[in-house]
Amino acid sequence: MWGRVREIGSRMTGVRRAEERAGREERPRNLFEAAAAYVSACAEDDQDRIDEAAGWVSPEALSFGVNELACRAVTALARERGESPGTVARALLGLPAA
């Protein structure tokens, strides 16, 4: 008898956990998550992930998030290299020094 009760309980717990996971997967993404996923997918040339990330937020929000990510990345690299952000940005784009 107790084995049957445990079996039913574990099934109910499993269903609840699956519903919780499904609820988490469908939560709205914020613009920074979308930007990070979009940029990393672009770097890996993964069109499916690019399309998925682009659908998480509006194009304007994605543009803002990508811009913010670029600014933070250039600033971090500039600090790491001991160079100005302008020098790092130009180097990343393959432009000649100003």
KAFENZI-V989296 format. One record per residue. N is the residue number from 0. RES is the residue in one small letter. D_LAST is the distance of its C-alpha to the last C-alpha in whole Angstrom. Layout:
# KAFENZI-V989296
{{N,RES,D_LAST} {N,RES,D_LAST}}
This chain:
# KAFENZI-V989296
{{0,m,81} {1,w,78} {2,g,76} {3,r,76} {4,v,75} {5,r,72} {6,e,71} {7,i,71} {8,g,69} {9,s,66} {10,r,66} {11,m,65} {12,t,63} {13,g,61} {14,v,61} {15,r,60} {16,r,57} {17,a,56} {18,e,56} {19,e,54} {20,r,51} {21,a,51} {22,g,51} {23,r,48} {24,e,46} {25,e,46} {26,r,45} {27,p,42} {28,r,39} {29,n,36} {30,l,33} {31,f,31} {32,e,33} {33,a,33} {34,a,29} {35,a,29} {36,a,32} {37,y,30} {38,v,27} {39,s,29} {40,a,31} {41,c,28} {42,a,26} {43,e,30} {44,d,30} {45,d,33} {46,q,34} {47,d,37} {48,r,36} {49,i,33} {50,d,36} {51,e,37} {52,a,35} {53,a,34} {54,g,37} {55,w,37} {56,v,36} {57,s,35} {58,p,32} {59,e,30} {60,a,31} {61,l,30} {62,s,26} {63,f,26} {64,g,27} {65,v,24} {66,n,22} {67,e,23} {68,l,23} {69,a,20} {70,c,19} {71,r,21} {72,a,20} {73,v,16} {74,t,18} {75,a,20} {76,l,18} {77,a,16} {78,r,19} {79,e,20} {80,r,17} {81,g,17} {82,e,13} {83,s,12} {84,p,12} {85,g,9} {86,t,8} {87,v,11} {88,a,11} {89,r,8} {90,a,10} {91,l,13} {92,l,13} {93,g,12} {94,l,8} {95,p,6} {96,a,4} {97,a,0}}
